[in-house]
Structure formats: structure tokens, C-alpha cells
């Protein structure tokens, strides 16, 4: 399975260890899912997770998650940005990476931000977990 992870999934996994977003990431790694990124997505992960409001998250956990996601990711070259109309323009990088990398799904806590006609699934962490574990 080829996945693009919205930053909010990483944040939720770090804020709530053992809950659905964290379990979905664990299941994705166990299933051999490939996480797709480009420079913009990686930069967003690092910038958001480095914000002062998340300093209470153990730095070791934050770095371990980033290492797990980025250490085994597939870097995608995105050509021209897509022209798909999006509710949140900040989601453009995730859509572009998903399209260029032929993703099976974008995993996000904000599914309503993505139109349903993109050619890939838009899954919540719970939906991803269910698909991967059959639960």
C-alpha cells in the first residue's frame, strides 16, 4: 500500500500514544506500507512537529517517529502542482505527492478537505487501521 500521511496524523499519534492514529501508523509499518513524501511534505512534518506548542512531546518519541516515517519513505518528484480545488490550500503538497507517487490513499484527520474525485482513497486513521487489520 502506498500512502501519503497528512501531518495531522503524525501529530495525533504523538499526542495520543496507543490510540487509533498511533496504531494505524504501527499497522502501516508492519504491513510494509510505503510512505510517500517530497521536500515540501518533509519540511512540513519537521516544522509542525518542532512548534513550541508541541515541546511537551518527548523529543525522543518525536525523532523516533520522524526517523521511522522518513527513514523508509519513498521520495517523489512532483512536476507541476495540481490545479485541483481544495478547501485548504495547505493540503496541496499531499495531493501532489499522492498523484505523482500513485498513492493508494492519503491518510488524514481532515477527510472533508479532500474532494472524492482525486483517483486515490482519502482515509481516516481508523479506516486505514481497519483496512490493514481487518478489524
HUGISUL-V855136 format. One record per helix or strand of 3 or more residues. SS is the DSSP state (2 for helix, 1 for strand). FROM is the first residue (numbers start at 0). TO is the last residue. If there is no record, write none. Layout:
ss: {SS & SS}
from: {FROM & FROM}
to: {TO & TO}
This chain:
ss: {1 & 2 & 2 & 1 & 2 & 2 & 2 & 2 & 1 & 2 & 1 & 2}
from: {1 & 6 & 19 & 33 & 38 & 51 & 58 & 88 & 104 & 110 & 120 & 124}
to: {4 & 14 & 29 & 36 & 48 & 53 & 70 & 99 & 106 & 112 & 122 & 132}
